Amino acid sequence: HEGLARNVAYCQQVDEHHSPAMDELRTRLGKQYEDRLEAELTKAQIPFLTEANMRKRQYARTPDTILPEPIAIDGRIIKWIESKA
């Protein structure tokens, strides 16, 4: 088992795509971009619901933000925003 444990530890250190460290990095970056999205919507005075708001209201689906009143951007109607870092 010792050899297997070393092998797993080594893989976790060098795996650039699926290691616990990369999962943590993706989570932190995702949160940063969600926070930035919320700040930009607030700055633009665009009302929105966050994922946490939607969960409290028991929405079936929870994108990062829902716009209670859709807006038009470049001729397209926007009802929700999913932020991906």
Residue, then its C-alpha position, 0 to 999 in steps of 0.5 A: h500500500e505504501g507504493l500506491a500511496r506514493n504514486v497517488a501523492y505524486c499524481q496529485q502533485v503533477d496533474e494539471h487538470h484533475s488534482p485537488a489543488m486544481d479543483e480548489l483553484r477552479t473553485r476560487l476563480g469561479k467565485q471571483y468571477e461570480d463576485r465580479l459579475e454581481a459587482e458589475l450588475t450592481k454598478a449598472q443598477i441591474p436588479f438580479l437574484t443570486e444563486a443563494n437567493m434562488r435556492k432560498r426560493q426553491y428555484a428548480r435551476t440556479p444559474d449564477t444570476i437571474l434577472p427578474e426583469p430581462i434586459a436587451i443587449d445587442g438586440r438579444i434578450i437576457k434573462w439569466i447569466e451563468s458566469k464561467a471563469 
